[in-house]
Amino acid sequence: MLKIKNFDTGLFMAWFILVSLGIVTIYTASITTYGEFYHVNNYYVKQFIFFMAIIPIFYLVLKIPFFIIDALIIPGYIISIILLVIVLFTPEINGSNRWIQIGTFRLQPSEIAKITTILIVSKFLAKPHQGDLRKIFIGFALVITPIFLIMIEPDFGTTLVFWVTIFAMLLAADVPIIYLLILLAPIISISLVILSPFSSLFFILLFSFVMFKLKFHWVIQAVSFIANIFASLVFWQILKPYQINRILTFIDPTRDPLGAGYQVIQSKIAIGSGGLWGKGFLHGTQKNLDFLPEHHTDFIFSVYGEELGFLLSLVLFSLFFFLLIKIIKSIDKIYVLERKIATVGIFSFLFFQMFVNIGMNIGIVPTTGVPLPFISYGGSNLVINSISIALIQKYIVEKGFMK
């Protein structure tokens, strides 16, 4: 594979090392020791099987003609929507309907929807002779269905990934940032409500004044003002109790140390106790004593930080940084608009997942259930993220940057 012309070896190696490191981390997260007691789960075995399956898929993506990929985009999007509907009728797992059980494996349709939505949005945003408002309408029309279905599951973390991705793709499609700020304003208003209703009201008035000074049409001003007021008033009404508790506990984890704040507190203890060098491979106390739930998925970084320490955590950060830089450099080279927008979408959802997962592990963002790409256990997430990297490689190999 590495002998393929124009193949970005650095991007491939960053992906390969991260996935390999993830399997090793899942291995230690799968082992629990209590003195002489020794228990091993098979999470790392399943992750390794998915890794082996990804290698030929990676190669296939590089070799398959672009016209076939293009022909599969719309059917793939429709299938992902159908799967998102089907999953709502499956048995609940941990209080939500996110997985379709297939034998011993679980399929997560929301992961498939990430890449299919990116590809179909980029396909339609790249069409020539479209106004900015039409691009916004098309982008949101295509993304709102998967977001709505994922919210029903419920999976608030994944819906955030979709929102961040669509905004990044609209920017890549040359939609003026002021339009995107208008769309983001209700989210800002909602965020400020958490601090104080007066802060939210002040922002709404300030934003309305800015729109007035910029001479936006009065209809846009009125709709924006009403949307901000409405979002601020109804936000707390539509959230489930556990979601409200997560937000309040994020502000003050000690308010519920044995409930919603438990995971964050234990994660911070684990990472902090790792120190500079870590406690050693397989010797994480918080993991072995089972103080930290979900330590092989959402909170796997706490296992990594506790056992390997700050210095090797910096190595992990460096690998992520290198991978993202390689993707950014590929964006600069790509002039075929559809592929450029798709690459921006892939970059945004990978970066956002990395930021949110590590952020919630160290307590700087609320707990949302977003996995750490290539590191957390999860076959669906690993496969889709890896296919995304393979697509970027294909854009590079196939001279996707040629005008």
Long-range contacts (C-beta under 8 A, 24 or more apart in sequence): 1-58, 1-59, 1-62, 4-62, 4-397, 5-397, 6-396, 6-397, 6-399, 7-393, 7-396, 7-397, 8-326, 8-330, 8-393, 8-396, 10-322, 10-326, 11-323, 11-326, 11-327, 11-330, 11-389, 11-392, 11-393, 11-396, 12-389, 12-393, 14-319, 14-322, 14-323, 14-326, 15-323, 15-374, 15-386, 15-389, 17-319, 18-319, 18-320, 18-323, 18-373, 18-374, 18-375, 19-51, 19-54, 19-374, 19-382, 19-386, 20-51, 21-316, 21-319, 21-374, 21-375, 22-47, 22-300, 22-374, 22-375, 22-376, 22-382, 23-47, 23-48, 23-51, 25-300, 25-303, 25-304, 25-375, 26-296, 26-300, 26-375, 26-376, 26-377, 28-281, 28-282, 28-284, 28-287, 28-303, 28-307, 29-287, 29-295, 29-296, 29-300, 29-303, 29-377, 30-296, 31-282, 32-287, 32-288, 32-290, 33-282, 33-288, 34-288, 34-289, 41-296, 43-296, 43-377, 44-377, 46-104, 46-105, 46-377, 46-379, 47-377, 47-379, 47-382, 49-379, 50-379, 50-382, 50-383, 51-382, 53-383, 54-382, 54-383, 54-386, 54-387, 57-383, 57-386, 57-387, 57-390, 58-386, 58-387, 58-389, 58-390, 58-393, 61-387, 61-390, 61-391, 61-393, 61-394, 62-390, 62-393, 62-394, 62-397, 66-394, 66-398, 70-123, 73-116, 73-119, 73-120, 73-123, 74-120, 76-112, 76-116, 76-119, 76-120, 77-116, 77-117, 77-119, 77-120, 77-142, 79-112, 79-116, 80-109, 80-112, 80-113, 80-116, 80-117, 80-146, 81-113, 81-145, 81-146, 81-149, 83-107, 83-109, 83-112, 83-113, 84-109, 84-110, 84-113, 84-146, 84-149, 84-150, 85-149, 87-153, 88-149, 88-152, 88-153, 95-242, 96-153, 96-154, 96-155, 97-152, 97-153, 98-153, 98-155, 105-379, 106-379, 106-380, 107-380, 108-378, 108-380, 108-381, 110-146, 110-150, 110-153, 110-155, 110-158, 111-378, 111-380, 111-381, 111-383, 111-384, 112-380, 112-384, 113-146, 113-150, 114-158, 114-161, 114-162, 114-165, 114-349, 114-384, 115-346, 115-384, 115-387, 115-388, 115-391, 117-142, 117-143, 117-146, 117-162, 117-165, 118-165, 118-169, 118-342, 118-345, 118-346, 118-349, 118-388, 119-342, 121-166, 121-169, 121-341, 121-345, 122-169, 122-338, 122-339, 122-341, 122-342, 122-345, 123-338, 125-169, 125-170, 125-173, 125-337, 125-338, 125-341, 126-173, 126-337, 126-338, 126-341, 132-174, 132-175, 132-176, 132-179, 133-179, 135-170, 135-173, 135-175, 136-170, 136-175, 136-179, 136-183, 139-166, 139-169, 139-170, 139-173, 140-166, 154-240, 154-243, 155-369, 156-243, 156-368, 156-369, 157-356, 157-368, 157-369, 157-370, 158-369, 158-370, 160-352, 160-356, 160-368, 160-370, 161-349, 161-352, 161-353, 161-370, 163-187, 164-348, 164-349, 164-352, 165-345, 165-348, 165-349, 165-352, 167-348, 168-344, 168-345, 168-347, 168-348, 169-341, 169-342, 169-344, 169-345, 169-348, 171-344, 172-340, 172-341, 172-344, 172-345, 173-337, 173-341, 178-214, 182-211, 182-220, 182-224, 185-224, 185-227, 185-228, 186-227, 186-228, 186-230, 186-231, 186-232, 187-231, 189-228, 189-229, 189-231, 189-232, 190-231, 190-232, 190-235, 192-232, 193-232, 193-235, 193-236, 194-247, 194-251, 197-232, 200-232, 201-232, 203-228, 204-228, 204-229, 204-232, 246-366, 246-367, 246-368, 247-366, 249-366, 250-363, 250-365, 250-366, 250-367, 253-363, 260-367, 262-293, 263-292, 263-293, 263-294, 263-298, 263-299, 263-367, 264-360, 264-363, 264-367, 266-291, 266-292, 266-302, 267-292, 267-299, 267-301, 267-302, 267-360, 267-361, 267-362, 267-363, 268-362, 268-363, 270-302, 270-303, 270-305, 270-306, 271-301, 271-302, 271-305, 271-306, 271-361, 271-362, 273-306, 274-305, 274-306, 274-307, 274-308, 274-309, 274-310, 274-313, 275-309, 275-310, 276-309, 276-310, 276-311, 277-309, 277-310, 277-311, 278-305, 278-306, 278-307, 278-308, 278-309, 278-310, 278-312, 279-306, 279-307, 279-309, 280-307, 281-307, 281-308, 282-307, 283-307, 296-376, 296-377, 297-371, 297-376, 297-377, 297-378, 298-357, 298-360, 298-367, 298-369, 298-370, 298-371, 298-376, 299-361, 300-372, 300-375, 300-376, 300-377, 301-357, 301-358, 301-361, 301-372, 301-375, 302-361, 304-375, 305-361, 316-375, 320-354, 323-350, 324-350, 324-351, 324-354, 327-392, 330-392, 330-395, 330-396, 333-396, 333-401, 334-395, 334-400, 334-401, 335-401, 335-402, 335-403, 336-395, 336-400, 336-401, 336-402, 339-395, 339-400, 342-391, 342-395, 343-391, 343-392, 343-395, 346-388, 346-389, 346-391, 346-392, 349-388, 350-385, 350-388
